[in-house]
Structures are given as C-alpha cells and as structure tokens.
Amino acid sequence: MTELSPQAQEVFWEFNRAASGKPDDWHYLPAIAAALEAVADQVVPEEELPVHARGTRHWHRVIQRAETRSELLAIAAELRGDTTTKEDNND
C-alpha cells in the first residue's frame, strides 16, 4: 500500500475507528472511496460552467463547487488506488 495524503489518511482513520476500532483495516478502502464519490454526487454535483456568467459571483460559486468536488473525488481515487478520478472516466 502506498502512503496516503494527510486528507485521505484522516478519512481512512476516522472510518476505521467508527467501523472496527482498528486503525488499519485496508480492505475498507474501496467502500470508503465509493462513499466519498456518493457524497460528491449529492453535495456538489457536476455542473457546466456558464460562460456567459464569467467573472460574476455565480461564476465564482460554480468554480468553488467544482474545486470542492474535485478534491473529494481525488481523495476517493487515492483511497481506491486509482490515478484517475470518476470524472476522468466519464469523459
């Protein structure tokens, strides 16, 4: 197993503490990744960037949501051991 980023490691540890009380149940990683992908889909669904709104407050909010979604999916991909994210596979 490769070393996880601090963000992915924290998600992993918290899940394991709640699920089993053990800090290193590696077999849970795909389930945790799937849960994070579901969170991203529910909380920050993929959106089209509105070109006509560039530079407006709405544009900046869409960009922030896209960045948040990207960060969640990057942690999920890392936990899964993928170098691609769910969004990369949809292209």
C-alpha positions as CSV (number, residue, x, y, z in Angstrom):
1,M,0.0,0.0,0.0
2,T,1.4,3.4,-0.9
3,E,1.4,6.2,1.6
4,L,-1.8,8.2,1.7
5,S,-2.0,12.0,1.8
6,P,-3.0,13.6,5.1
7,Q,-6.5,14.2,3.9
8,A,-7.1,10.6,2.7
9,Q,-5.4,9.2,5.8
10,E,-7.7,11.1,8.1
11,V,-10.8,9.9,6.3
12,F,-9.4,6.3,6.4
13,W,-8.6,6.5,10.1
14,E,-11.9,8.1,11.1
15,F,-13.9,5.4,9.2
16,N,-11.9,2.6,10.7
17,R,-12.3,4.0,14.2
18,A,-16.1,4.1,13.7
19,A,-16.4,0.8,11.9
20,S,-14.0,-1.5,13.6
21,G,-11.9,0.3,16.1
22,K,-8.8,-0.7,14.3
23,P,-6.7,2.0,12.5
24,D,-5.6,-0.2,9.6
25,D,-8.4,-2.2,8.0
26,W,-7.2,-1.7,4.4
27,H,-10.0,-3.8,2.9
28,Y,-12.4,-0.9,3.6
29,L,-10.7,1.5,1.2
30,P,-12.9,0.8,-1.8
31,A,-16.1,1.2,0.3
32,I,-14.8,4.5,1.7
33,A,-14.0,5.7,-1.8
34,A,-17.5,4.8,-3.0
35,A,-19.0,6.7,-0.1
36,L,-16.9,9.8,-0.9
37,E,-18.0,9.6,-4.6
38,A,-21.6,9.4,-3.5
39,V,-21.1,12.5,-1.2
40,A,-19.6,14.4,-4.1
41,D,-22.5,13.5,-6.3
42,Q,-25.1,14.5,-3.7
43,V,-23.4,17.6,-2.2
44,V,-21.6,19.1,-5.2
45,P,-23.0,17.5,-8.4
46,E,-21.1,18.1,-11.6
47,E,-22.2,21.4,-13.3
48,E,-21.5,23.1,-16.6
49,L,-19.5,26.3,-16.3
50,P,-21.7,29.1,-17.5
51,V,-19.6,31.0,-20.0
52,H,-22.0,34.0,-20.1
53,A,-21.6,34.4,-16.3
54,R,-17.8,34.6,-16.3
55,G,-16.5,37.0,-13.6
56,T,-19.8,37.2,-11.7
57,R,-20.5,36.0,-8.2
58,H,-22.4,33.0,-9.6
59,W,-19.3,32.0,-11.7
60,H,-17.1,32.1,-8.7
61,R,-19.5,29.9,-6.7
62,V,-19.6,27.3,-9.5
63,I,-15.8,27.3,-9.6
64,Q,-15.6,26.8,-5.9
65,R,-18.1,23.9,-6.0
66,A,-16.1,22.3,-8.9
67,E,-12.9,22.6,-6.8
68,T,-14.6,21.0,-3.8
69,R,-16.0,18.2,-5.9
70,S,-12.6,17.6,-7.5
71,E,-10.9,17.5,-4.0
72,L,-13.5,14.9,-2.8
73,L,-13.0,12.8,-5.9
74,A,-9.3,13.0,-5.7
75,I,-9.3,11.6,-2.1
76,A,-11.7,8.8,-3.3
77,A,-9.4,8.0,-6.1
78,E,-6.4,7.9,-3.8
79,L,-8.2,5.6,-1.4
80,R,-9.2,3.3,-4.3
81,G,-5.6,3.3,-5.5
82,D,-6.6,4.9,-8.9
83,T,-4.6,7.5,-10.7
84,T,-7.8,8.6,-12.5
85,T,-10.9,10.0,-10.9
86,K,-14.6,9.2,-11.5
87,E,-14.9,12.3,-13.6
88,D,-11.9,11.3,-15.8
89,N,-13.7,8.1,-16.6
90,N,-16.8,9.9,-17.7
91,D,-15.0,11.9,-20.5
